[in-house]
Amino acid sequence: MGSFNLEISDDILDEARIPPVEREAVLKRELAVQLYARELLPKAAARRLSGMDRVAFDDLLGQRGIPSRLTVEDFDEDLADLAAFRRAAGSGGLP
């Protein structure tokens, strides 16, 4: 799988008033939210881009007033999460 690097000049980053240690996470999160809100990225992919877990990403969308639109990819990811949870619970991996 390939990747894409976006170059943003330091003068723009400085004007964004985002602490340097938080820049990457904040910019990924904001990009993910906007791409999802504009229906350019499915929810599961936007969540992965954001680096957030599913519940936190859903909460962020709710705080921003962005409605949730589930796709087949989202549903499949939820099923995989549920299967992993069940495996962990069955192996004693959960409290």
C-alpha positions in Angstrom: 0.0 0.0 0.0 1.3 3.4 -0.9 1.1 6.6 1.0 0.8 10.3 0.3 2.8 13.1 2.0 1.4 16.6 2.1 3.9 19.4 2.5 2.8 22.5 4.5 5.2 25.3 4.9 6.4 26.3 8.3 4.9 29.8 8.1 1.4 28.3 7.6 2.0 25.8 10.4 3.1 28.7 12.7 -0.1 30.6 11.9 -2.2 27.6 12.7 -1.3 28.0 16.4 -1.1 24.2 16.9 1.7 23.1 19.3 4.4 21.4 17.2 4.0 18.1 19.2 0.2 18.0 18.3 0.4 19.1 14.7 0.3 15.8 12.9 -2.5 14.4 15.1 -4.6 17.5 14.9 -4.2 17.9 11.1 -5.0 14.3 10.4 -8.1 14.5 12.6 -9.3 17.7 11.0 -8.7 16.4 7.5 -10.5 13.1 8.4 -13.5 15.0 9.7 -13.8 17.3 6.7 -13.4 14.6 4.1 -16.1 12.5 5.9 -18.4 15.5 6.3 -18.1 16.3 2.5 -18.7 12.6 1.8 -15.3 12.2 0.1 -14.2 9.4 2.5 -16.3 6.6 4.1 -16.5 6.7 7.9 -14.2 3.7 8.5 -11.5 5.2 6.4 -11.9 8.7 7.9 -11.6 7.1 11.4 -8.4 5.3 10.5 -7.0 8.6 9.0 -7.9 10.4 12.2 -6.0 7.8 14.4 -8.9 7.8 16.8 -10.9 4.8 18.0 -14.4 4.3 16.7 -16.2 5.7 19.8 -14.0 8.8 20.0 -14.4 9.5 16.3 -18.2 9.1 16.6 -18.2 11.5 19.6 -16.1 14.1 17.7 -18.5 13.9 14.7 -21.4 14.4 17.1 -19.8 17.4 18.8 -19.3 18.9 15.3 -22.9 18.2 14.3 -21.9 15.8 11.5 -24.4 13.0 11.0 -23.2 9.4 10.9 -23.6 7.6 7.6 -22.7 3.9 7.9 -21.4 2.1 4.8 -20.7 -1.6 4.2 -17.1 -0.9 5.0 -18.1 0.6 8.4 -20.3 -2.4 9.1 -17.6 -4.9 8.2 -15.1 -3.0 10.5 -17.6 -3.1 13.3 -18.0 -6.9 12.9 -14.3 -7.3 12.9 -14.0 -5.2 16.1 -16.8 -7.3 17.7 -15.0 -10.6 16.7 -11.8 -9.3 18.2 -13.6 -8.3 21.4 -15.2 -11.8 21.7 -11.8 -13.5 21.1 -10.2 -11.3 23.8 -13.1 -12.0 26.2 -12.9 -15.7 25.6 -9.2 -15.9 26.2 -9.4 -13.9 29.4 -7.9 -10.8 27.8 -10.6 -8.6 29.2 -11.1 -7.5 32.9 
